[in-house]
Amino acid sequence: MILGQLVDNLLSWLFVLVGYTTPLGIIFGLIGLTGFVEITRFEKGRSLYYQLNPVTKIVLGLCVTTISAISIWWIGGLLTAILALSFLTLNNGLRKFVFALLLTTSTVVATVQGFAPYTTTLTLQEAMHVKALHTVWVWPGYFSYMGFQHTLTLESIIYSLQISMRFTSIALASLILVLTTTPSGVIRALSKFGLPIPVTFSLVVAMRSVPRIFEAIDTSMKAQFVRGLGSRAHPLIRPIYYVEALISSIVPVLVFLLRGAKNTAISADTRAFRAYPKRTYAKPLHYTRADRITLILLVSALIITVYAATHGYGRGIPYVG
């Protein structure tokens, strides 16, 4: 009996450890910092996404967000599949498609770990339209101090998977905007929406800074390994040295970002940024036939989704057959 309890405790901690480390393993092990630089930095291209007006792509992100939020879960899953496949049309599309799948997988795993152990029975019964739940695993009693429910059920896992579909499509739509639009294009597009200039400028600086952050971290970590960090370590404990290199890279990366912020400020002053209440742009925004067709499709999809949600279509269907 004691042996059985010990095995149950070890397996419970193993499940928790796998749930927390799998997303990090996918992000840092499979995608890597270099991969994050590739999927967060603009590159020129000729496919449809590169030709669309930045305003159209912002509307795409807003429509995807709204549709995923108000519709049934499988609509979000369908949008996720469509957006992931559309990465194949980008420059080096197959590589970016693989990165999109890995990022989606890490999001799904993280969502399941973040929701499944904590969702109450009452919430599951109301959301899943069932009375009896199917137990998958029984957690040790002291796990309740971490907020865990007493049991992990099949319904809680399915419920968490359904919730993740509301996040994955939004993340992919955001990446498409970043990958296919220049920062200046985003400024011009957001100005059309009437956003304040400080807010727009902050968003654009963030777009430019994220790839630089990943690139700086990657360079700093590689420099530490070149100097011999963990060179004699056993392969099983090498991940510890990766964590050490990541923590040690914080200071040089902050210095790099502070220097970059100074250069950005000088550049903005040189261009007389905010010298006048309104700005004109050398490259005005143009709407092509592709933009008009895309906007019509997006608005139509949004209207259909709102109509279906307000009339209860899909809401009364049980989530589990």
Stockholm file with secondary structure:
# STOCKHOLM 1.0

chainA/1-321         MILGQLVDNLLSWLFVLVGYTTPLGIIFGLIGLTGFVEITRFEKGRSLYYQLNPVTKIVLGLCVTTISAISIWWIGGLLTAILALSFLTLNNGLRKFVFALLLTTSTVVATVQGFAPYTTTLTLQEAMHVKALHTVWVWPGYFSYMGFQHTLTLESIIYSLQISMRFTSIALASLILVLTTTPSGVIRALSKFGLPIPVTFSLVVAMRSVPRIFEAIDTSMKAQFVRGLGSRAHPLIRPIYYVEALISSIVPVLVFLLRGAKNTAISADTRAFRAYPKRTYAKPLHYTRADRITLILLVSALIITVYAATHGYGRGIPYVG
#=GR chainA/1-321 SS CHHHHHHHHHHHHHHHHHHHHHHHIIIIIIIHHHHHHHTSSCCCCCSHHHHSCHHHHHHHHHHHHHHHHHSCHHHHHHHHHHHHHHGGGSTTHHHHHHHHHHHHHHHHHHHHHHHTTTCCHHHHHHHHTCSSCCEEEECCGGGGGGTCCSEEEHHHHHHHHHHHHHHHHHHHHHHHHHHHCCHHHHHHHHHHTTCCHHHHHHHHHHHHHHHHHHHHHHHHHHHHHHTTTTTTSCGGGHHHHHHHHHHHTHHHHHHHHHHHHHHHHHHHHHTTTTSSSSCCCSSCCCCCHHHHHHHHHHHHHHHHHHHHHHTTTTTSSCSCC
#=GC SS_cons         CHHHHHHHHHHHHHHHHHHHHHHHIIIIIIIHHHHHHHTSSCCCCCSHHHHSCHHHHHHHHHHHHHHHHHSCHHHHHHHHHHHHHHGGGSTTHHHHHHHHHHHHHHHHHHHHHHHTTTCCHHHHHHHHTCSSCCEEEECCGGGGGGTCCSEEEHHHHHHHHHHHHHHHHHHHHHHHHHHHCCHHHHHHHHHHTTCCHHHHHHHHHHHHHHHHHHHHHHHHHHHHHHTTTTTTSCGGGHHHHHHHHHHHTHHHHHHHHHHHHHHHHHHHHHTTTTSSSSCCCSSCCCCCHHHHHHHHHHHHHHHHHHHHHHTTTTTSSCSCC
//
